[in-house]
Structures are given as C-alpha cells and as structure tokens.
C-alpha cells in the first residue's frame, strides 16, 4: 500500500473505532498479533478492544477524536490528535464526574499487508486525571 493509502486506513480506524464506537473495525484493520505501546504493551485485537472499551465506557456519549495532523512515509503513519468527551462512566476506578475533558495525543502506526501491526502512542493521561479532579492540577 502507498503512504497515502496507509494514512487513509489510520484515519478510518480512528474514526470508526473511537468516533463511531465500532470496535469490529479492529477485526478488519488490525493484524491478529498487533501491539499497542501506550506505554506498556497491549497485545492482540482482544487486548485493543478491552483498552478502547475503557475509553468508550468512560466517555460514552460524546467521545470524539479530531485528527490534527498526519505524516505518512513508507509503512508508517504518525497522527497527532485532540480528544474530547464528557466523563460519564468509570475510568480506571474513578466514578463519573460529568466533567468535560479535552486531551491530546500522538501515535505512530506501522502497517503490514494493509493492516495496523504496531502502534507507539502517548496521550495526556495526567491532564485527563487533573480535569476530572482525580489529581490536583497545581
């Protein structure tokens, strides 16, 4: 696949999975042995679905990821994004607060055979916790 096709695949993955809550897209667009390093390692499609479900549960009504920028070269795509949602479900043991949350992240996706094989990603987890009041902001 071309770099442009890889970029379109990553955009489709993020849109379907997080903005539409369609986790079945992982069966189509992830390799069976995919690895998400976020930090730590989330392995396989089932592991990713569990990870994604945690965010979709914590922000069940209005989670939305906006892709701010992408760069694609060869078999890799980098995506910088902004996520927004209202904390209306449990998140890592923290009861819903009803607070709106905005956080940023960046990920590098490596593709193989038209599927996402590996992801290295970071997001502002500290900012999320501060916004929901789980950690003091100053």
N, C-alpha and C positions, 0 to 999 in steps of 0.2 A: 504494500500500500504506500501511497505517496505521503509526504509530510502533511499535505493539505487534507487528505482523507483521514489520517490519524487524528488531526485536530478536530475534524467534524465528529469523529467517533467519541472523543473525550467530551466534547460539548453535549453530544446526545446522551452519553452516560450520566453526566451531572444533571442535565435537565430531567431526564426520565426518573432517575433514582431519587433525587432529593426534592426537586420542584413538583414532581407528579406523584412521588411515593411509590413508584413502580419498581419494586425490588427484583421482579422477574427479569429485568433488563440485565442483571448480573449473570444470569444463566446464558444470555446471548453474547455479552460483551466482555466477560472476564474469562481468563483461562482457568481450568479446573484447579491448578496449583498456584493461583495468583497470590501475591504477598503485598500487603499494605503496611508500610513502615511509617508510623504516625505519632510519636515514637513508640517503640515496641513493634511487634510483628503480629499482624492479623493475617491468618493463613486461610486460603481457600474461599470459595464462593460463600459457603455457610458462615464462615467467620466474618466476612464482609457484611453479609446480611444482618448478622447479630449486631455489629458495630453501627450500621446505618439505621437499624431499627431503634437503637438507643436515642439517636437524634430525632428521628421521626416521632418517637413517643414523647420526648421532652418538648418538642415544638410541633404539636400535632395539627394545628390548624393553618399556620401561615409560614412555615419554614420556606425560605426562598434563597437560592444561591444565584448571585449575579456574577457572571464571569467578566472580570475587569480587563483581563489581558491574557493572551496566549502567545507562545512562541513554539514553533514546531520545526524540528530538524531530524531527518532520518527516522528512526523508530521511537523518538522521544517527543513528548509534548509537555510543556510547562504551562500551568494555568494559575493565575492569581485571581482570587475571588473574594467577594463580600457576602456574608450570610446574615439573614435577618429572620427573626421569629419571636414569638411570644412564649415564654416559659410556662406551659400549661400542663406539663406532665413531669414525672420524676426524672431527674438527671443525676446519675452517679450517687443515688441515695438522698438527693436533696428534693424535698417536696416542692411542688409547683408554686411559683411566686406570682404568676400573672404579669411579670415584668417583661417589657420588650427588650430584646438583646440584639446587638449587632457585633459581628466579629469578622476578622479577616483570616485568610489562609492562602497558602501556596502549595502546589503539588507538582511533582514531575512524574509523568506516566510513561512507562516503557511498554510498547506494544510488540506483539509477535503473532503473525498469522491472522491479523485483523481483529485481535483481542487484546485487552489490557492484561499484561503479565505481572508488572510490578509497579508500585506507587511509593514514592517518598513524599510525605506530606507533613506540613506543620500548620497549626492554626492557633489562634489566640485563646487557648483554654483558660489562661489566667483572667483575661478580660471577660470571658463568659461568667466565671465564678464571681468576679467583682460586681458585674452588672446585676446578677441575681441575689447579691448580698451574702454569698457564702464565704467570701474573703473580703476583708476591708480593702477599700481602694487606695488608701493612703496611710 
